[in-house]
Amino acid sequence: MSSSLISGNGHQILLEALGPAPMYWAATLLVTLACNIPYLAHISFQRAINPLDHHVIQEIKYFKKDVEDQHMWKRERSKARQKTDIGFTARVDAKIRQLRDKFQRKVSSLSIQTQP
């Protein structure tokens, strides 16, 4: 709230003219609702239809969802089947390391067998 010394007559106008006017408060409420309802609808739709991983974790943690909740795990299973490129390089690096270790074991076993 601003002081009447800084804002001149603005503070007095707010108190006397806008404060008791129902149209001012109705417009304020309407604008607030008009700005927030689309956001809340989007978040609700996203959580219900296509939740992100952190939404699922929040459901488990805060709503005490049981691991037997078939609806939640059905959504997760369907998401798990979707192809993704996330972590692709990590999977490739792990496969390369696995093949390199396998190759080194074969080479070391062959070198032990060929030594007299």
Secondary structure as GFF3:
##gff-version 3
##sequence-region A 1 116
A	DSSP	alpha_helix	4	7	.	.	.	ID=ss1
A	DSSP	alpha_helix	10	13	.	.	.	ID=ss2
A	DSSP	pi_helix	14	18	.	.	.	ID=ss3
A	DSSP	alpha_helix	22	49	.	.	.	ID=ss4
A	DSSP	alpha_helix	53	62	.	.	.	ID=ss5
A	DSSP	alpha_helix	70	80	.	.	.	ID=ss6
A	DSSP	alpha_helix	88	114	.	.	.	ID=ss7
###
